[in-house]
């Protein structure tokens, strides 16, 4: 499991965000793959959800499109992250 540092968080459309992270040097993937992003929860295990990788494998960053589900356990917190924040990457 790795940690990703957020570079930018951009509102694309109503409730849809593009999250761009620093891409670890050892991270490889193929177009169409997904990974699980997660955040710690106070007093509980981290919460993870699967998201498709929206960037090309050769890009310098790794991007995900995240729809904010208002009453969701993860997406409201994930879409509120600021540059410099870190999230967990699994998969």
Backbone as numpy.savetxt, mean C-alpha at the origin, in Angstrom:
# Nx Ny Nz CAx CAy CAz Cx Cy Cz
8.71 -10.53 5.48 7.86 -9.36 5.48 8.76 -8.12 5.48
8.36 -7.13 4.71 9.14 -5.90 4.59 8.30 -4.70 5.00
8.96 -3.57 5.16 8.28 -2.31 5.39 8.49 -1.42 4.18
7.44 -0.74 3.77 7.51 0.21 2.66 7.33 1.61 3.21
8.08 2.56 2.68 7.95 3.96 3.06 7.14 4.69 2.00
6.10 5.39 2.42 5.22 6.11 1.50 5.92 7.33 0.92
5.87 7.44 -0.41 6.40 8.62 -1.11 5.31 9.64 -1.36
4.14 9.15 -1.79 3.02 10.06 -2.07 1.70 9.34 -1.92
0.68 10.12 -1.60 -0.68 9.64 -1.44 -1.56 10.61 -2.21
-2.09 10.17 -3.36 -2.81 11.06 -4.26 -4.26 10.61 -4.41
-5.18 11.56 -4.19 -6.60 11.29 -4.43 -6.83 11.30 -5.94
-7.26 10.17 -6.50 -7.46 10.02 -7.94 -8.91 10.32 -8.32
-9.84 9.83 -7.53 -11.27 10.02 -7.74 -11.92 9.91 -6.37
-13.21 10.12 -6.31 -13.92 10.08 -5.04 -13.63 8.76 -4.31
-12.86 8.83 -3.22 -12.57 7.66 -2.41 -11.51 6.73 -2.96
-10.87 7.08 -4.09 -9.84 6.24 -4.70 -8.49 6.94 -4.62
-7.52 6.25 -4.04 -6.20 6.83 -3.79 -5.12 6.02 -4.48
-4.10 6.71 -4.98 -2.90 6.05 -5.48 -1.80 6.25 -4.45
-1.30 5.14 -3.91 -0.24 5.18 -2.93 1.05 4.74 -3.61
2.07 5.59 -3.54 3.36 5.31 -4.15 4.39 5.14 -3.03
5.10 4.01 -3.08 6.07 3.68 -2.03 7.46 3.53 -2.63
8.48 3.72 -1.77 9.85 3.38 -2.17 9.87 1.88 -2.45
10.49 1.51 -3.56 10.55 0.10 -3.93 11.85 -0.50 -3.39
11.74 -1.51 -2.54 12.95 -2.17 -2.04 13.77 -2.73 -3.21
15.09 -2.63 -3.10 15.98 -3.07 -4.18 15.79 -4.55 -4.51
15.45 -5.36 -3.52 15.32 -6.80 -3.74 13.90 -7.24 -4.12
12.99 -6.29 -4.31 11.61 -6.64 -4.63 11.45 -6.83 -6.13
10.99 -8.01 -6.51 10.68 -8.29 -7.91 9.25 -8.80 -8.00
8.60 -8.50 -9.10 7.24 -8.97 -9.32 6.93 -8.93 -10.81
5.86 -9.59 -11.20 5.39 -9.58 -12.58 4.12 -8.75 -12.65
3.89 -8.16 -13.81 2.67 -7.37 -14.01 1.46 -8.23 -13.66
0.52 -7.64 -12.92 -0.71 -8.35 -12.54 -0.65 -9.02 -11.19
0.51 -9.06 -10.57 0.60 -9.68 -9.26 0.00 -8.77 -8.19
-0.24 -9.35 -7.04 -0.74 -8.58 -5.91 0.16 -8.81 -4.72
0.00 -7.95 -3.73 0.71 -8.08 -2.47 -0.24 -7.66 -1.37
0.08 -8.06 -0.16 -0.74 -7.66 0.98 -0.08 -6.48 1.68
-0.86 -5.43 1.90 -0.40 -4.27 2.67 -1.05 -4.35 4.04
-0.32 -3.91 5.06 -0.86 -3.99 6.41 -0.38 -2.89 7.31
-1.16 -2.64 8.34 -0.82 -1.68 9.39 -1.07 -2.34 10.74
-0.27 -1.93 11.71 -0.47 -2.43 13.06 -1.79 -1.91 13.61
-2.39 -2.71 14.48 -3.60 -2.31 15.19 -3.29 -2.34 16.68
-3.72 -1.32 17.37 -3.45 -1.23 18.80 -4.03 -2.43 19.53
-3.16 -3.16 20.22 -3.59 -4.29 21.02 -4.06 -5.50 20.24
-3.79 -5.53 18.94 -4.24 -6.66 18.12 -3.18 -6.96 17.06
-3.40 -8.04 16.35 -2.51 -8.38 15.25 -2.66 -7.35 14.13
-1.61 -7.17 13.32 -1.73 -6.24 12.19 -2.87 -6.66 11.26
-3.49 -5.68 10.61 -4.56 -5.93 9.66 -3.95 -5.84 8.26
-4.16 -6.87 7.44 -3.65 -6.93 6.07 -4.80 -7.08 5.08
-4.61 -6.51 3.89 -5.53 -6.72 2.78 -4.70 -6.84 1.51
-5.21 -7.59 0.54 -4.52 -7.78 -0.73 -4.88 -6.67 -1.71
-3.86 -6.16 -2.39 -4.04 -5.12 -3.41 -3.20 -5.47 -4.62
-3.73 -5.22 -5.81 -2.96 -5.43 -7.04 -1.91 -4.35 -7.16
-0.74 -4.75 -7.63 0.33 -3.79 -7.85 0.01 -3.04 -9.14
-0.01 -1.71 -9.07 -0.42 -0.88 -10.20 0.76 -0.29 -10.97
1.97 -0.60 -10.58 3.14 -0.07 -11.27 3.80 -1.16 -12.10
4.61 -0.74 -13.06 5.35 -1.68 -13.89 6.52 -2.26 -13.08
6.88 -3.50 -13.34 7.98 -4.11 -12.59 9.29 -3.33 -12.67
9.52 -2.61 -13.77 10.78 -1.88 -13.92 10.73 -0.47 -13.32
9.60 -0.05 -12.79 9.47 1.30 -12.21 10.34 1.42 -10.95
10.70 2.65 -10.63 11.52 2.92 -9.45 10.73 2.87 -8.15
9.41 2.99 -8.25 8.55 2.94 -7.07 7.57 1.79 -7.23
6.79 1.54 -6.19 5.75 0.52 -6.26 4.44 1.21 -5.86
3.42 1.06 -6.71 2.16 1.78 -6.52 0.98 0.83 -6.38
0.03 1.29 -5.58 -1.21 0.56 -5.36 -2.37 1.54 -5.46
-3.48 1.10 -6.03 -4.72 1.87 -6.00 -5.57 1.29 -4.87
-6.02 2.19 -3.99 -6.75 1.75 -2.81 -8.08 2.51 -2.74
-9.18 1.78 -2.71 -10.51 2.36 -2.53 -10.78 2.43 -1.03
-11.11 3.61 -0.55 -11.40 3.78 0.88 -12.82 3.29 1.18
-12.90 2.24 1.97 -14.19 1.71 2.42 -14.43 2.35 3.79
-15.41 3.22 3.88 -15.62 4.06 5.06 -15.57 3.30 6.37
-16.22 2.15 6.46 -16.23 1.41 7.72 -15.25 0.23 7.71
-14.28 0.26 6.79 -13.29 -0.81 6.70 -12.29 -0.77 7.84
-11.64 -1.90 8.07 -10.64 -2.00 9.13 -9.30 -1.42 8.71
-9.00 -1.43 7.41 -7.69 -0.99 6.96 -7.72 0.20 6.01
-8.58 0.19 5.02 -8.49 1.22 3.97 -8.61 2.66 4.49
-9.45 2.98 5.47 -9.47 4.38 5.94 -8.12 4.80 6.55
-7.47 3.89 7.25 -6.17 4.19 7.85 -5.08 4.25 6.78
-5.16 3.34 5.83 -4.16 3.28 4.76 -4.23 4.54 3.89
-5.43 4.98 3.55 -5.57 6.16 2.70 -5.30 7.46 3.46
-5.16 7.39 4.76 -4.82 8.58 5.56 -3.32 8.70 5.81
-2.53 7.74 5.31 -1.09 7.80 5.53 -0.48 9.00 4.82
0.64 9.47 5.37 1.35 10.64 4.85 2.74 10.20 4.38
3.34 10.95 3.44 4.70 10.63 3.02 5.62 10.49 4.23
6.43 9.44 4.19 7.32 9.13 5.30 6.78 8.04 6.21
5.45 7.83 6.22 4.85 6.75 7.00 5.26 5.42 6.40
5.23 4.37 7.21 5.56 3.04 6.71 4.37 2.11 6.87
4.30 1.16 5.95 3.30 0.08 6.02 4.03 -1.24 5.83
3.39 -2.30 6.21 3.97 -3.63 6.03 3.61 -4.16 4.65
4.54 -4.91 4.07 4.34 -5.55 2.77 4.54 -7.04 2.97
3.56 -7.83 2.53 3.65 -9.27 2.64 3.23 -9.86 1.29
4.01 -10.81 0.81 3.64 -11.46 -0.45 4.44 -10.96 -1.62
